[in-house]
Amino acid sequence: MTAPTRAARTWRAVDSTAGGLTLDLGLYAVSAAFAAITAVTSTLPPHRAWGGVAAVGYLLAALLSTGQLLARRQRPAWAGTAARSAVTGLTWLTTALLPLVAQSVQRAAGRTDRAQEEVVVIEHAGIRLTETGTPYLGHDAIAALPADERLLGYTPYQPGMALFGLPRAAADAWWTDSRVWFALVTALVLALAVATLRDTRRFPTGRPAPAAVLRGVQAATVLPVCALTLATGGDDLPVLALCLLALAFAAAGRPAATGIAVGLAGALKLFAWPVALVLIFWGVTRRAGLRVAAGALGLPVLALLPALLVDRDALVENVLRFPLGHGLVTSPAQSPFPGHLVATTLPAGRVIAAALLVAAGLAIAGRLLLRPPRTAAATALICGYGLLAAILLMPSTRFGYLLYPLALLVWAPALILAPHSCSRFPGGVARQGVDLET
């Protein structure tokens, strides 16, 4: 038995205890504590505001999960997947959407401390897109800004992200806050991903376990790092949701749709590009590599073309120079992960950190070349572990970026097809779906 298989069995054993309710209760209880601590100790006003609202939402979810546990034997329907899904939806409403709307309304009323910098940056990018045809400011334009405003002059995203700033270009209201549109797109995309995994026409001989799909949705919505990010900044959530949708399409055997979904994500942010690369290798094992690559690579390139034609230097300054540390200001992403600590504390630390990052990349590339993933679940695991390694080893990174590997790794069991007629392990995953090829 391989170590990954043992880890998968352990996860299923924990996840299936009391029909999943024990882990639900633990998730909500720990999240309530995290939100309360954030409300009291965070140095960021939007985070403190989120914590005060979200702590109550998580506490309510923990109480509801406790009630489900107590009623599990007398009223099984109250503790089933449908009831757990209802609690998950309510939790997302109270811990992500409610604080998001509250902060958007307060910001529209004049509060300047109710959004993270990326919200302002993306809205300015949307306004520039309508006025100049490119979401980016050039080097000279950024240099002309006051020193304390130059950071906000950079737009270190792919051009598609500016679309979320277009509503603000049309009107100044709470509902034009870019976070509102991040949340709307995230909800719609996740709903499509779930519908894809529940489409019995695509899985005539078996389908993903509903409980595993629910757990994957929880990881992308009510996990504190996701709820906090959506409520205060939000730009990573549509990217993550599109990556999860691409993997759902892969599980359903739809390579063209897979490429389109991950290509849309790549047109928003660079974080989706490694996922696109792994999915192309998955497509090659299905003799559909070109169909995946057409969308996965074509859509980001199409998104870049207008900005490239309007102002090539501005595109390079924002998308390449700034993220690589060669802009007029440095990125504030300085979470104390190993790569950052190595880069800042050791002699020639940046070179060492870069070498470690390259070594990790080469190891993953070798894995893909020698043994490309043949299932969507294996693809999700490679993406999750690969992004985790990259985030930990990058000299400049954010704690919030962990939402990508966490959600991808929890999404992987939701992509395992469980045949209808075979014995199952706890958690509803069939014996034939255990090997995730890792």
N, C-alpha and C positions, 0 to 999 in steps of 0.2 A: 504494500500500500504506500503510495507516495505521500509526501508531507502535505501538498495542496489538497489531496483527497481527505486526509485526516482533518485539515482545517475546515474543509467544506462540511464534513460530517459534524464536527463540533459546532459550527455555526447553525446547522439545521437543528441540532438537538436543543441549543439555546433558544433559537427562534420559535420552535414549535411547542415549547413548554406552555401548558395551559392554553393551547390554541393560539399562541402568540401574544396573549394578554399580559403575561409576566414581563416580556420585553417592552411591550407598549407602556406599561406602568413605569418601568425603570427609565425609559426614554423621556416620558413626560415629567417625572419627578426630578431627574437630573437636569432637564432643560429648565424647569421652574427655578431651580437653585442657580443655574447659570444666568438666567435672565435677571433674577433678583440681585445677584452680585454685580452684574453689568450696570444695573440701575444705580447702584450705590458707589461703585468704584471707577467706572469708565471715565476717561478724560475727554471723551468725544461727546458733545451734547446730543447728537442724533442717536447715539448708542444708548445713552442714559434714558432718553425718552422712550426708545424701543423697550428697554428692559422693564420700565415701570408698567407698561401695558402688557407685554408678553408674559411676565411672571404670573399675572392673574390668569391669562389664557392657558398656560401650561398647567397651572394648579387645577383649573377646572377640568382639563383633560385627564389629569391624574386621578381626580375624584371619579370621573366617569369610568375610567378603566378599572378602578377599584370596585365600583358597582357592578361592572360587567363580570369581574372575577367572582364576586360573591353570588351573582345570579346565574353563573355559568351552568350549573347542574340542573336547576329548576327551570330556567328559561334559556335553552341553548341558542335560540335565535338572537337573543340580546348580546351574545358573545361571539357571533359568527363574523365572517369576513365583511358582510354588508354593514353590520353595526359598527365594526372597527373602522370601516371606511368612512362612515358618517362622523365618527369622533375625529378622525384625521382631517376631514374637511372643515369641521368646526374649529379645530385647533389651528389650521392654516388661516382661517378667517380671523381668529382672535390674536394670533401671534405674528402674522405677517401683513395681512390686508388691512386690518383695523389700525395698527400703528402707522402703516404706510399712508392711508388716507388722512389720519389725524395730522401727521407731519406735513403732508401736502397742503392741507387746509391752513395750517398755522403758517406755513411758508408763504402761501398766497396772501395771507393777512399781514405780512411784513416781517415775520421771524426769519432772520438770516442764518440761524443755527439749526435748521431743521432739514438739512440735506448734506450728504458728503460731497466732496469736490467733484466726483465724477458726474453727478447729476447736472451740475452747472456746466461742466465741460461739454457734455453731450448736447445739452440744450443750445449752447453757443454754437456748437458744430452744426446743428440743424438750421440755425438762423443763418450762419455763413453759407451753408449749402444753397439756401434759397436766394441769397444775395450775390454770391460770387461763382457758384457752380462747384465749389470744393469745400469740404468741411475743415480744411487745414489752414493755419496761418504759416507764412514762411518765416525763415530765420530772422530776416530783418524786421518783420512786423512784430515778432515776439521780443526781439531785442529792444524795440522801441517802447515796450510796455514798462511800467514801473517794476522795479525789481521784485516786489512782493506779489506781483500779478503774473509773472512769467510762467509759473507752474501751470496756472489755469489756462494759459495760452496754448499749451500743448494738448493735442488730441491723440493719445497713443492707442487708437483703435483702428480697425479696418473701416472703410468708408460707409459700409452698411449701417454701422451703429448710429450714424447721424440721423437716420430715419426716425429714431425714437425722439429726436429733438424737434422734429417738424411741427408737432402740435403746439409747442411753445412759440414757434415762429408765427403761428396763426393767431394765438390768443394768450393772454396772461391770466390763467385761472388755475384752480387746484387740479382740475382734471387734465390739464396740459402738462403737468409735471411728468417728466420722462419715466418716473417709477411706476406711475399708473399704467403706462403702456408696456413697460417691462412685465408687470404682473399679468396684464391681459394676454399678452403673447405667450407667456410661460404657461398660464392655465390652459389656453387653447391647445398648445403643442403637447403638453402632458396628457390632456384628454385624448388627443389623437393617438398618442403612444399607447395608452391603455386600451383604447378601442382596437388598435391594431393587434395587440396581444390577446384580445378576447375574441377576435374574428375567427370563428370555427371554420369558415371556408378556407382560410389560409393554413389551418392546422387540422386536417381531416383525421389524422391518426393520433393526435395528441396536442396538447396546448400547455402553455405555461401555467403553473399553479397560481390561482388567484391570490393566495396569501403572500406568495413571493412578489407578485406584482404590487400588492399593497405596500409591502415593506420597501420596495424600490421607490414608490411614490412618496412615502414618508421621508426617505432620505433626501429627496429633492425638494421637499416643501417644508415640513415641520422641524427638521433638524435645525438646531439653533443657528448654525453657521449660515444656513440657507435663508431662514426666516429673517435673521438680522440683516443679512446682505440685501435682501429684497426690500425691506422696509426703509433702509437708510441709503442705499446706493442702487443696487439692483441690476447693473449691466451684465453681470455674469449669469443670471438665471435664465434668460432666453437662450444664451449660448449652450448652457448645460442641458436645457430641455430639448433643444434641437439635436444634440449629440445622443441623448437617450432615445429620441424618436428614430434617429438613424439606426441605432442598434436594434430597436424593435422591428424596423423594416427588414433589417438583416435576418433576424430570427424568423420573420415571415417569408423569407426568400424573395425579397423585392430589391434587387441590386440598384436599379435605376433610381428608385425612390430613396434608397439609402444614400446614394451620392448626392441627391438634391438636398436632403435634410442636412447632412454634414457640411455641404457646400454653403448653405445659407448660414450655418453657424460660423464657418470660416470667413464669410463676408462681414461678420460682426467683430470677431476677435481672433487673435492668433492662437489662443488656447485650443481652438478646435482643429488646428492644422495637424497636430500629432494624431488625433483621433481619426482624421480623414486618411492619413497615411496608413494606419493599421487597417482601416476598413478596405482600402484598396487591396492590400495583401489578402484580406478575407475574400474579396471579390475574385482575385486571381484563382483561389482554390475552387471557385464555382465557375470558372471560365467566364467571368463577368467583370474582370478588372477594368476594362475600358468603359463599361457602363457606369461603374461606380466612379471612376476617375473623371468622367465627363462632367458630372455635377460637382464632385468634391473639389476638383481643381478649377473647373470652368467658371463656376459662379463667383468665387473670390477674385479671379482674374478679371471678370467682367465688371465687378464692383470697383476694382482698382483703376480701370481704364479711364473713366471720366476725370478722376482726380489727377491721374498721370498726365492727361492731355491739357488740363487747365493750369496746373502748377506742379511740375515734377519735383522741384526742389522742396516745396512745402510738404509733399507726400513723404519724401525721403527723410526730412527733418523730424517729422512726427512719428512715422511708422518704424524707422530704422535707427536714426541717430539717438533720439531720446531714450527708447527702451534699452539701447546698448550702452547708455551712460555717457554719450557724447553730445548731449544737448546743452543749452545755456544754463539749465538747472538740473539737479539730480532728482531721481525718482524718490518719493517719500516711502516707498515700499521697503521697509527695513526690519521685517520680523526676524527674531533671533533663531532662525533655523541653522542647521550645520553649515550650509554654503555661505551664509552671511557671516557667521562667526569665524569661519576659516578665512574669509576674504578680509575681515577687519582686524583680526588679532594675530595672524601669523605673518612672518616675513614672506614677501611675494605671495600673499594670501589670495589675491584675485587670480593669479596664474594657477595656483593649486586648485582653487574652487572651479575654475574653468576646465581644468584637466579632469577633475572628478566628474563634472557634468558631461564632458565629451565621452569619458569612459562609459558612463551609464548609457549614453545614447548609442554608442557602438555596441554595447552588450544587447540592447533591445533590437538594434538593427540586425545583429547576427541571429538573434532568436527568430525574427521575422523571415530572414532569408533561408535559414535552415529548417524551420518548422513553422510556417505561416498558420495562423489560426483558421480552423475549418468550421467553427461554430460561432454564433453571435456571443455566446457566453464567454468563450475563450477570448474573443476580441475585446469584450468589455473588461476582462481581467487584465489583459496586457495594457490596455489604455489606462486603467486605474493605477496599476503599479508603476507604469512608466511616468505618468504625470506626478504621482507621489514622489518618485525619485527626483524628478526635475524640480519640483517645488522645494524639496528639502535641500537640494544642492545649488540652486540659483543664488548668486550673491545678493540680489535684490528681489524680494518677494513679499507677499502678504499672507497673513494667517488665514484670511478669508478664502484664498485660492484652494484651500483644502477641500472645499465643497465639491470640486471636480472629482478627485480620486475617491472620496468617500461615497459620493452618489453613484459613480460608475461601478465600484466594487459591490455595492449593495444591489445595484440593478442587475448584475450578472446572473444571480439565481433566478430572476424573473424571466430570463431568456432561455432557460432550459426547458425543452419540450418533454412533457411527461406523458408517455403513451397511456391510452385509456385502459388497456388490459395488461397490467403487470403489477407486481407488488411494489409498494412505495415505502420510502423511508419516512420518518417523521418530518412533517412540514410539507408533505404532498409532492416531493420530487422523486421521480422514478429512478430505479436502480440504473437504468441505461443512460441517465443524464448526469451521472456523478462525475465522470471524467471531463474536466474542463480544459484538458490539453495544456496545462501549465507545468 
